[in-house]
Amino acid sequence: MKETKLKVNQIRKAFPNLPTLQNISLELSESQFVSVLGPSGCGKSTLFSIIAGLASPDAGEVLIDGQSVTGRPGRVSFMHQKDLLLPWKSILDNAALPLFLQGVSTGEARERAQQYFHLFGLAGFENYYPAQLSGGMRQRAALLRTFLFSKDILLLDEPFGGLDAMTRQSMQHWLMEVVQELKASVLLITHDVDEAIWLSDRVYVLSRRPAVVKKVVEIPLKRPRQMNLFTDATYIALKETILDCFQREV
Amino acid sequence: MKKWVNIGDKALPLLAGGLLLLFWEAVGFFQWLPPYLLPPPSRVIQALGRDAGLLWQHARVTLTAASVGFGIAIVAGGSLALLLDYSPLIRRVLYPYLITSQTIPIVTLAPLFAMWFGFGLLPKILIVVLVCFFPVTVSLLDGLASVDQELIDLMRSMGATPWQRYRWVKLPAALPSFFAGLKISGTYSIMGAVIGEWIGGRMGLGVYMLRVRQSFATDRVFAVIVVIVALSILVLKLIQWLERKAMPWMKTALPTETLPEGEVENS
């Protein structure tokens, strides 16, 4: 049995006159890939803000490695649909940003970030500015930055939402391999059912606002997964289960 | 074709300016207006050449007042903008006064400053500071406020201290707006010094301008104006040069379709 990395326990959050999250609980184990699937505007991003410690829940707690980090930022970083790279810094310095913030010396921070440039498909572009790279490359740089901040847990909030379909698919494929290689635990927010099933070990389906966990679906598909999985009978059955639950919500 | 358009961009304004100068010259040549009212350009150029040494001596004094005042305005205005950005409470208290201060006509302050501080360099510097202070403060304040809140959230999630948020995100993000303000106040700085000199003193382009006007040497008045314009443009160019040096990431964007995709090893 793998150890629990991240545990979200009975989180409740309401904005004035707008109950957003109601008793959300979820779990992420070591080297596991878990997705949170929900209709747009259901409060998924609020949930991530709470896990990252940027917002405090009204009730409930966030545990990482058994320690409460509720309402305290600085333990896990997240990645957005927007790459949020600093336009005035090179790709290398952008990726190494969390190390700079932790007080690592410039030379060492760059060296440590540089080691991952090949794996992240960024080799040779260290000294480019973000505006000089394509959307896919910028997202990979943003992922590397997230990884260098907290190597064990990655929070990804619709990371490929802004990319075109082709780039998106190759990025999903690449993400799956890279995460396996890095042995990181990933929590992914998405509203794309295929993306959720294809990448995950477990999928939490959220309802509309105020969000509750409608269903928890384990994805028993073997890894490494290939593209032909999309026509696999188990895959289709899983997709039907989720869609059935999901569509009553939309 | 494209090249021709580019040449046209520069040649057309030059041509228009040339025609205007020619017409102006003709006004003097055919004596439509007497030269003590409107001296033709040739006379102005002669005056420039004749007075060059004198003009330079006065210009140096004006430049000193302008650059010292501009420098103080940058430091003081920049600090105030940072303070107002950092503390919403102080901003609420001071911002209305900052805006109101701009409605005071500075020309009317000049004689008061002469009363209080005499006819030396100090009142001139103060006028320049007052003229330059506001654009610097407001442009930096706007720039600091324009930062993407999600970027700030990201920095917070990575545990950045307030100083780190300014150092990595807020200050660089504010630079374009800050430089826009610098260009405005930089060109005003020369004018501010000249206004300050009008109230009196021994040296400076403003002082010199009053003297030559009182002796109806209109061509020399125009020569001073040419020098003031040239100095202002020089300051502007200097700031633009600094702007390019300070923000090397601007002007690097390439057309989307030419952006590299990089190598991803998909199996």
Interface residues (C-beta under 8 A of the other chain):
Chain A: S49 A52 G53 L54 P73 G74 V76 S77 F78 H80 K82 L84 L86 P87 W88 K89 L97 P98 F100 L101 Q102 G121 L122 A123 G124 F125 Y129 A131 Q132 L133 S134 G136 M137 R140 F149 S170 H173 W174 E177 P224
Chain B: D148 E150 L151 D153 L154 M155 R156 S157 M158 G159 A160 Q164 W168 V169 P172 A173 L175 M247 W249 T252 A253 L254 T256 L259 P260 E261 G262 E263 V264 E265 N266 S267
